[in-house]
Amino acid sequence: QVQLVESGGGLVQAGGSLRLSCAASSRTGLQIIHWAWYRQPPGAQRELVARIVGGGTTDYADSVKGRFTISRDFARNAVYLQMNSLTPEDTAIYYCNAQISSSVSYWGQGTQVTVSS
C-alpha cells in the first residue's frame, strides 16, 4: 500500500506564491514512474495541472505555463509544485498523483489552495 501525504496549501493574496509538497511512503520498495498534480476548482471537474515523466520531462496546462513549476526528488520519493503569480482562478483543491505502473496510481488526500483578490 502506498500513502501520499500532501502539504503546503493555504490562503494567499493574488500575485503571491505557494509551494506544494507530496511525499510517498510504502512498506516495500517503491518506484514511481510519473508524478502529476491535479486540481479541482469549486463546482468543476478535476483537471491536470502539471506532470513530470521519468527523469524530468514536464508538461503543463496552458493556464499555468510560465507560473507553475513541477519537480521531483527521487531520494525522497516526493514531488513539488511551485506556484507563482497566483490568481483567484487558481483556487482549488490540489491533488498529487503517483503512477506506479500503466494501470496503478495513487492519490494524495488533497490540499486546499485559496487565492484572494
C-alpha positions as CSV (number, residue, x, y, z in Angstrom):
1,Q,0.0,0.0,0.0
2,V,1.2,3.5,-0.9
3,Q,0.4,6.6,1.0
4,L,0.8,10.1,-0.4
5,V,0.9,13.0,2.1
6,E,0.5,16.5,0.8
7,S,1.3,19.8,2.4
8,G,1.8,23.4,1.6
9,G,-1.7,24.6,0.7
10,G,-3.2,27.7,2.3
11,L,-4.6,31.2,1.7
12,V,-2.6,33.7,-0.3
13,Q,-3.3,37.0,-2.0
14,A,-3.3,37.4,-5.7
15,G,0.2,37.6,-7.0
16,G,1.6,35.6,-4.2
17,S,3.3,32.2,-4.2
18,L,2.9,28.8,-2.6
19,R,4.9,25.6,-2.8
20,L,3.0,22.3,-2.5
21,S,4.8,19.1,-1.5
22,C,3.7,15.5,-1.8
23,A,5.7,12.6,-0.3
24,A,5.1,8.9,-0.9
25,S,5.6,6.2,1.6
26,S,5.4,2.4,1.3
27,R,6.2,-0.6,3.3
28,T,8.0,-2.1,0.3
29,G,10.4,-0.7,-2.3
30,L,8.6,2.0,-4.4
31,Q,9.4,3.2,-7.9
32,I,7.2,6.0,-9.2
33,I,7.2,6.3,-12.9
34,H,5.3,9.6,-13.3
35,W,4.1,12.2,-10.9
36,A,1.3,14.7,-11.5
37,W,-0.6,17.5,-9.9
38,Y,-4.3,17.9,-10.5
39,R,-6.7,20.4,-9.1
40,Q,-10.5,20.6,-8.7
41,P,-11.9,24.1,-8.6
42,P,-15.2,24.7,-6.7
43,G,-18.1,23.2,-8.8
44,A,-15.8,22.0,-11.5
45,Q,-14.2,18.7,-12.6
46,R,-10.7,17.7,-11.6
47,E,-8.1,18.8,-14.2
48,L,-4.4,18.1,-14.9
49,V,-2.2,20.9,-13.8
50,A,1.3,19.6,-14.3
51,R,3.1,16.3,-14.9
52,I,6.7,15.1,-14.7
53,V,7.6,11.9,-16.5
54,G,10.6,9.7,-15.8
55,G,13.8,11.7,-15.3
56,G,12.3,15.1,-15.8
57,T,10.2,15.7,-18.9
58,T,7.5,18.1,-17.8
59,D,4.1,19.1,-19.2
60,Y,1.8,21.9,-18.0
61,A,-1.8,23.0,-18.5
62,D,-1.9,26.2,-20.7
63,S,-3.4,28.1,-17.8
64,V,-0.3,27.6,-15.6
65,K,2.6,27.7,-18.0
66,G,5.2,30.1,-17.0
67,R,3.9,30.4,-13.5
68,F,4.0,26.9,-12.0
69,T,7.0,24.5,-11.9
70,I,6.8,20.8,-11.1
71,S,9.8,19.0,-9.8
72,R,10.6,15.7,-8.1
73,D,13.1,14.3,-5.6
74,F,13.9,10.7,-6.3
75,A,15.7,10.1,-3.0
76,R,12.7,11.3,-1.0
77,N,10.0,9.9,-3.4
78,A,8.5,13.3,-3.4
79,V,7.1,15.8,-5.9
80,Y,6.7,19.6,-5.6
81,L,4.7,22.3,-7.2
82,Q,6.0,25.8,-7.1
83,M,3.2,28.2,-7.8
84,N,3.9,31.8,-8.6
85,S,1.8,34.8,-9.7
86,L,-1.3,33.1,-8.3
87,T,-4.7,34.4,-9.3
88,P,-8.2,33.7,-7.8
89,E,-8.7,31.3,-10.8
90,D,-6.1,29.1,-9.2
91,T,-8.3,28.5,-6.2
92,A,-8.9,24.7,-5.9
93,I,-8.2,21.6,-4.1
94,Y,-4.9,20.3,-5.3
95,Y,-4.1,16.6,-5.5
96,C,-0.9,14.8,-6.3
97,N,-0.9,11.6,-8.2
98,A,1.8,8.9,-8.4
99,Q,1.8,6.5,-11.3
100,I,3.3,3.2,-10.3
101,S,2.6,1.2,-13.4
102,S,0.4,1.6,-16.5
103,S,-2.6,0.6,-14.6
104,V,-1.9,1.6,-11.0
105,S,-1.7,5.1,-9.5
106,Y,-2.3,6.6,-6.1
107,W,-3.8,9.9,-5.0
108,G,-3.0,12.3,-2.2
109,Q,-5.7,13.5,0.2
110,G,-5.8,16.9,-1.4
111,T,-4.7,20.3,-0.1
112,Q,-6.8,23.5,-0.4
113,V,-5.3,26.5,-2.1
114,T,-7.3,29.7,-1.9
115,V,-6.2,32.9,-3.7
116,S,-7.9,36.1,-2.6
117,S,-8.3,39.1,-4.9
